[in-house]
Amino acid sequence: MQTQQSTTVVTLPHPPLDCGPLAALIARFAETEGPHQSAIPTLRFHRISLPNEPTYCVYEPALTIVAQGTKQVILGCETLEYDPANYLVTSIDLPVVSQVVRATPGVPFLGLTVALDVRRIADLMSELPQSPPSPAGRGMSVGRLSAPLLDAVLRLVRLLDTPADIPILAPVIEREILYRLLTGDQCSRLRHIAMTGSRTHQIARAIAWLKVNYAQPLRIGELAKTAHMSVSSLHHHFKMITAMSPLQYQKQIRLQEARRLMLSEFVDAASAGHRVGYESPSQFSREYRRLYGAPPLRDIAQLR
């Protein structure tokens, strides 16, 4: 992002497991560039043949595994880099900047995401031994890929070769993947989001409100009431979990939606800014340029 002054690179320097079989499967099911939705609703593949430009998007709760190549995600002022040695887990909706940083036509980036269902996490947690409470952390983190987790993911992908088995076996394997995450080194991220009354669960309520009402003026008192928190507690825990303030979060959601309107629906800049909540075209243009590095018209022209 244009306004960031410092970046913390978070990476785990462990040698990767053998992700060759997983890479071969992804390459077979994702023969062309871009994202590919599989026959399993929670499973999506990604193939990119060259390092790409930064992509502004919202990551929803998911497990992301890279079988080949390297990707980085910028959250606030932090950069999380992951590769075949490490997975990314996202436990809450977060606006980020993502970018593939290592890929070639001969050795393309190959990855997958498995969407995470908070209700299924909560159901599984009720059957697991209670663990000592731990403070809520970032809603996105990098963990070391373990052999049992990789094996479960491999078996999930292989179900695509036997479609008749998917309705029966996919939920079983997805439950195993959740179990591996809930008993792994990033377990606290997922446990907090599924615990009613936890700080992460409360912040998730605030985020859900912001995503629906991003075009409305932000009244922090009302947002705190929605999250069942005090204003000071909301500010503190929102920034701890998302790496940004509620206002910064709303701003990113607004600008991403405005960019989508201009690029996909050919809405002019003034109308796009107004539709996402900006009363002043100059303020919209100024904040848009601060985030994307160019004013709206020039940025959209370059993208096209």
Secondary structure, 3 states (H helix, E strand, C coil): CCCCCCCEEECCCCCCCCCHHHHHHHHHHCCCCEEEECCCCCEEEEEECCCCCCEEEEECCEEEEEEECEEEEEECCEEEEECCCEEEEECCCEEEEEEEEECCCCCCEEEEEEECCHHHHHHHHCCCCCCCCCCCCCCEEEEECCHHHHHHHHHHHHHHHCHHHHHHHHHHHHHHHHHHHHCCCCHHHHHHHHCCCCHHHHHHHHHHHHHHCCCCCCCHHHHHHHCCCCHHHHHHHHHHHHCCCHHHHHHHHHHHHHHHHHHHCCCCHHHHHHHCCCCCHHHHHHHHHHHHCCCHHHHHHHHC
